[in-house]
Each structure stands twice: as structure tokens, then as C-alpha cells.
Amino acid sequence: MSGFDPTCRVRNLDRLADEIFDVLVVGGGITGAGVAREAALRGLGVALVEARDFASGTSSRSSKLIHGGLRYLEQGEIGLVREAATERKSLRRIAPHRTAVASMLLPVYGRTSAGLYKLRVGLALYEKLAGVAAAERHEVLDRGDALAAEPHLATERLQGAIRYPEYQTDDARLVLDTLKSAHHAGAVVANYVTVTRLGLAGAPRIVEVRDEESGATIPVRTRTVVNAAGPWVDDVRRLDQPEDAPRLHLTKGIHVVFRTSDLPARHCVVMRARDGRPVFVVPRREHVYVGTTDTDYVGALDEPPITADDVAYLQDALQRTFHGITATSERAIGAWAGLRPLVQEPGKKPSEISRKDEIAVSATGMVTIAGGKLTAYRRMAERVVSAVAPLVGRDLVASRSAEEALPGGDLRGAHDLESFATLPQVRAALGALSAETATRLIATYGGDALDVVATATGPDPWSPVTAAVPLTAAEVRYAVRHEMALTLVDVLERRTRLSYFATDTARAAAPAVAALVARDLGWDERRIRREVADFTRRCDARLAWRNLTI
Ligand SMILES: Cc1cc2nc3c(=O)[nH]c(=O)nc-3n(C[C@H](O)[C@H](O)[C@H](O)COP(=O)(O)OP(=O)(O)OC[C@H]3O[C@@H](n4cnc5c(N)ncnc54)[C@H](O)[C@@H]3O)c2cc1C
């Protein structure tokens, strides 16, 4: 589904200047994207501006799990358990291409089987509360079955394991799908546009935004503003109420990526870190990632650094859970770090702070949303739009957001990507491609893989950008022409996820990818060099800890 291209961005900048909106959303992460979609589907006039690229904040750096909230049961947050479970089902309905079943395996260690029994009781309670379907209920594995399922599990005091399904997503692409859906419902959406002044409350309020491409300032007229700026929420609140005290407590979480040959996990294995926190090992195609940490963070928000201590914490959990693996820090092939924009709860440790979202309306009528989870973004958006409606004095049409498929979610009647791949029209469209490319297209674009093939142009769209890189010219062009990618980093970090999962490969491919993008975006040699240098610097910074002794 196309129509989300560079010319669309230029048109949208004109529309930002010309129209009067009901709501201007600040921030193009999952929270803002969800609000823009919900508001547009319910009949409001919507604009969304994102200061950098869509999903470039926390929403491309999560653990990428859509989870039913089992973890919240331990903290007694029953409301969150119910909401996460319901939203997990809604997401599966509207985005079957972004909710691959991830089989979780929780090994249980101890002197007796009491721990296993306690977990069974907890899971049975969770499944009742969450209304889990019979096919998705947990199963208990004895020690022998647990080892057959995960042969590299440490054996000492292993009692058995619990297996249950969750979903794995692609966070940045889920944001993109949600924004495309908002765009199709009429929202005016633009990346690289920063809110710099909020202006006085009025009817309408005049908000100044800066186009980061041209440097131009655009006054935007809007009846309300929604602050969905994630870790930057306090900065945007200060534009509205300069004297307000900070409300956010930022915590950092990192992930490290290995080849499956170094960490041959078959499930998402739930490990216990040295402080008792759950830490995940998540297989994703030919890679496995491990995360995450949860530590207080103060510092620059754009690229939080990964330290040797962060990595040592994950390594320690790996060493205690597995034996015979070669996943040492010098064999890592990718990594990322993100910030949780949590709402302050004085006196609590990072991992104890609630993941609940909080909505506040300021004296000037700005609606701020902080906290929350990727999993529950649609429901959070419903709540925000309910808070906005009385401020604009508009009746809303009924919500379709839990029913209407996201772009890429129309699998032509198939219920998952595996059966979609076997449909005759899909085999006919993708049949000429290599099996590797066809599989990657389906995993990346879902039902829109057909659109990628139909719009592929150029002399040899399906040859790899360089011999060693599993990425084709057609995918790079699609990112620019149909997904509003404006920089090399946009293409390699978020449209494709190459630089997070295979950083060295992405670094090697950067000059060739930049040359392809240059043709579409009219970059000269100087701009190409700048883009490659900027991308390389980010890759180096993300893996700088590999050279340190842990
Ligand atoms: C390590 C980690 C693991 C996680 N794992 C999971 C998980 O597995 N499952 C799950 O459900 N949740 C998970 N989460 C939580 C989830 O990722 C976050 O709740 C969610 O991504 C927050 O999205 P957001 O849109 O609020 O913030 P962001 O994604 O950061 O978006 C905010 C955006 O606002 C923009 N912005 C800021 N200032 C301005 C301005 N002045 N003008 C315009 N734009 C502006 C920023 O550039 C940014 O892109 C995890 C979080 C972390 C950190």
C-alpha cells in the first residue's frame, strides 16, 4: 500500500501551514502513532510531527515482545494483566504480520519441584484473568522434556520448565504500519519536523514547528496538542508550562545480538538475572538477541550509551542458564539501547516502577501521555482520544481501531505468514525471487510484500546491494519511495533492521545503499559521504563496548 513517499511529506508540510487541525500529535513513536490513527479513524482532523525519524526513540529499541502481562501478575497489577491480554488479541487481529508466535520457555531450578508447582498455580490464575484461549495455555515440561526442548540449558538443580506462547513483533515497523494507517484515514504525518514553540492556548492555538530538512519554521493551527514525546515528554511539557517539575523517571534497557551458532536457543528462554529480574533470550530468524537491563538513566536521550557493565549483567545470566554456548561479548554482532519513559514513583527501584500509562491535561489544555507499553498502545490511544474529544467539542464516530487491519495485515484470507506464503497468488508474485529474499519480504512487509514486488523498478531490482549483504535494491528503493525514509540511518536502522541485528554487515553495505538512496533523493557526493560517516559513527558507538574488557 503506497502513498507514503517523499512528495507526500512535502505536500504534508504545505497542509501543516494551510489547515486547522483538531489535534496536533507531538512524537512519532508507537504512542503518538496510535493516537494519530485512533483520532483520524474517529473523525478528527489530525496532524503528527516527529522531530527525527518515525520510531527513532524508544519504539525501535524495545524487546519486541507483545506480551499478555504475565509479568504484571507478580507485581499485583491485575488491571495491566487484563489490558495487556486483551490488547495482545486485538493486535493479533489487526496485525497478524507483526505478531509471530514466540514460544516462551521458563526453566525452573530448585532443590524440589515446589517452584514448578507455584508457577503452575500462578499461570492458571493468569490464564483465567486474561481469558487465554485453550490452544494458548501453558504446558509443563519435566526435566527430561525441558532438556530435549532446549539441550543447552544448565542441568544442575533443573526441575523442569513451563512453556507458553507470546508474540514477537518488529517495533519500528509496527509504528510505520500504524502511521500509514493514520495517513490513509486522513492524518497529516511528517518526520524530521520538530515542535519548537507551543504558543498560547487559544482557538486555535498556534504551534511553531521546524522542518529539519530546510530549516523553515511553520506555524501550525490546532485546537489541541497531544504530547506523546516519550523520553522527551518533560521537554515538551516545559514548552507548555516552563515552571513544571519533571514527571519522568528514565530507565535504560539494552539488548545484545548473537548468531544462532553461538547461542542455539530454540525458544524465547526466560532467564533469571543475578538480581532476580527476568531477562529474555529471543530467537529471530538467523539471530538471537538477549535483553534487557533496567537501570536509572540521566544523560543524552538520542543514543544512550551501552556500557561494559550492562553487557556483563546479561552475560552473567547467559552463563548461569546455558552451558556449552560460545556467546561471549566479543562474538556479539549487534546491540541497541533504549529508554523507558516511566512516570516517577519516588523510592522505587527501576524494575518496581509501574509500566502503567498516565494521562494529564495541563492548564492550557495540552494532553500529555507518559509511561505505558508497546503492547497496549491501541488502548492507550483510545484513552487519549477520549480526553481530547471534550477539548475540541466534537462527537466521535465509533472506533474501528481494533478491527481494521493495519497496512500489511491483510493476508488475503490466510491466518498467518506461513500460510500466506503458500497462497497461489503469493507464490506466483514472489516465485522468481530467491527463497531467502521471498521469505524476508514476507517477514518484513506481511501482505504488502505483494506491493513491494509490484512497485519494484530498475534494471536489476532483486540483486543484493553487495555480494555479502542480504538486502536488495528493491527494498532500499521501497523504503525511500513508499516509507518516507530520508536518511541512510532511516533505511538501515528502521525500514530494514539490518544495523541493529547485523551491525558489521550493515556497515559494510552502507556505501552501496547510500548510492542507491542518492539516486532517488538527489544527494551529491558530499551528502553521500556525510550519510555514510554518520551511519558508521552510530554503528561504532553502539558496539564500542566490544573493545573493552568485561
Ligand atoms: C529496553 C526496552 C524494552 C522494552 N520492551 C518492550 C516489550 O517487549 N514490549 C512492550 O510492549 N513494550 C516494551 N517496552 C516499552 C515500549 O518500547 C515503550 O513503552 C514505547 O516504545 C514508548 O513509545 P513512545 O512513543 O511513548 O516513545 P518514543 O518511541 O520514544 O517516541 C517519542 C518520539 O517523540 C519525538 N519527539 C520528542 N520531542 C519532540 C518534539 N519537540 N517535536 C516532535 N517530536 C518529538 C522523539 O523523536 C520520539 O521519536 C520496552 C522499552 C524499553 C526501553
The ligand as a MOL file (V3000), in Angstrom:
LIG
                    3D

  0  0  0     0  0            999 V3000
M  V30 BEGIN CTAB
M  V30 COUNTS 53 58 0 0 0
M  V30 BEGIN ATOM
M  V30 1 C 14.6340 -1.8240 26.6660 0
M  V30 2 C 13.1410 -1.7450 26.4870 0
M  V30 3 C 12.4140 -2.8940 26.2110 0
M  V30 4 C 11.0370 -2.8220 26.0410 0
M  V30 5 N 10.3660 -3.9560 25.6890 0
M  V30 6 C 9.0380 -3.9090 25.4850 0
M  V30 7 C 8.3530 -5.0640 25.0380 0
M  V30 8 O 8.9610 -6.1100 24.7710 0
M  V30 9 N 7.0120 -4.9940 24.8810 0
M  V30 10 C 6.3230 -3.8250 25.1210 0
M  V30 11 O 5.0930 -3.8450 24.9940 0
M  V30 12 N 6.9570 -2.6920 25.4960 0
M  V30 13 C 8.2950 -2.7020 25.6700 0
M  V30 14 N 8.9650 -1.5660 26.0290 0
M  V30 15 C 8.2150 -0.3210 26.1990 0
M  V30 16 C 7.9460 0.3850 24.8640 0
M  V30 17 O 9.0400 0.2390 23.9940 0
M  V30 18 C 7.6800 1.8720 25.1110 0
M  V30 19 O 6.6370 1.9970 26.0350 0
M  V30 20 C 7.2830 2.6170 23.8360 0
M  V30 21 O 8.1330 2.3280 22.7610 0
M  V30 22 C 7.2960 4.1220 24.0980 0
M  V30 23 O 6.8920 4.7520 22.9170 0
M  V30 24 P 6.6630 6.3100 22.8240 0
M  V30 25 O 6.0140 6.5950 21.5280 0
M  V30 26 O 5.9600 6.7950 24.0490 0
M  V30 27 O 8.1290 6.9510 22.8830 0
M  V30 28 P 9.1890 7.0690 21.6760 0
M  V30 29 O 9.1920 5.8810 20.8380 0
M  V30 30 O 10.4760 7.4970 22.2550 0
M  V30 31 O 8.5960 8.2420 20.7820 0
M  V30 32 C 8.6400 9.6010 21.1750 0
M  V30 33 C 9.0160 10.4170 19.9440 0
M  V30 34 O 8.8160 11.8050 20.2040 0
M  V30 35 C 9.7260 12.5140 19.3890 0
M  V30 36 N 9.8650 13.9000 19.8770 0
M  V30 37 C 10.4540 14.2980 21.0230 0
M  V30 38 N 10.3970 15.6460 21.1370 0
M  V30 39 C 9.7580 16.0970 20.0250 0
M  V30 40 C 9.4070 17.4000 19.5450 0
M  V30 41 N 9.6980 18.5260 20.2340 0
M  V30 42 N 8.7630 17.5160 18.3420 0
M  V30 43 C 8.4510 16.3930 17.6280 0
M  V30 44 N 8.7590 15.1340 18.0520 0
M  V30 45 C 9.4010 14.9880 19.2260 0
M  V30 46 C 11.0110 11.6960 19.5430 0
M  V30 47 O 11.9160 11.9510 18.4980 0
M  V30 48 C 10.4910 10.2570 19.5660 0
M  V30 49 O 10.5840 9.6180 18.3060 0
M  V30 50 C 10.3500 -1.5870 26.1880 0
M  V30 51 C 11.0860 -0.4230 26.4550 0
M  V30 52 C 12.4710 -0.4940 26.5850 0
M  V30 53 C 13.2690 0.7500 26.8260 0
M  V30 END ATOM
M  V30 BEGIN BOND
M  V30 1 1 1 2
M  V30 2 1 2 3
M  V30 3 2 2 52
M  V30 4 2 3 4
M  V30 5 1 4 5
M  V30 6 1 4 50
M  V30 7 2 5 6
M  V30 8 1 6 7
M  V30 9 1 6 13
M  V30 10 2 7 8
M  V30 11 1 7 9
M  V30 12 1 9 10
M  V30 13 2 10 11
M  V30 14 1 10 12
M  V30 15 2 12 13
M  V30 16 1 13 14
M  V30 17 1 14 15
M  V30 18 1 14 50
M  V30 19 1 15 16
M  V30 20 1 16 17
M  V30 21 1 16 18
M  V30 22 1 18 19
M  V30 23 1 18 20
M  V30 24 1 20 21
M  V30 25 1 20 22
M  V30 26 1 22 23
M  V30 27 1 23 24
M  V30 28 2 24 25
M  V30 29 1 24 26
M  V30 30 1 24 27
M  V30 31 1 27 28
M  V30 32 2 28 29
M  V30 33 1 28 30
M  V30 34 1 28 31
M  V30 35 1 31 32
M  V30 36 1 32 33
M  V30 37 1 33 34
M  V30 38 1 33 48
M  V30 39 1 34 35
M  V30 40 1 35 36
M  V30 41 1 35 46
M  V30 42 1 36 37
M  V30 43 1 36 45
M  V30 44 2 37 38
M  V30 45 1 38 39
M  V30 46 1 39 40
M  V30 47 2 39 45
M  V30 48 1 40 41
M  V30 49 2 40 42
M  V30 50 1 42 43
M  V30 51 2 43 44
M  V30 52 1 44 45
M  V30 53 1 46 47
M  V30 54 1 46 48
M  V30 55 1 48 49
M  V30 56 2 50 51
M  V30 57 1 51 52
M  V30 58 1 52 53
M  V30 END BOND
M  V30 END CTAB
M  END
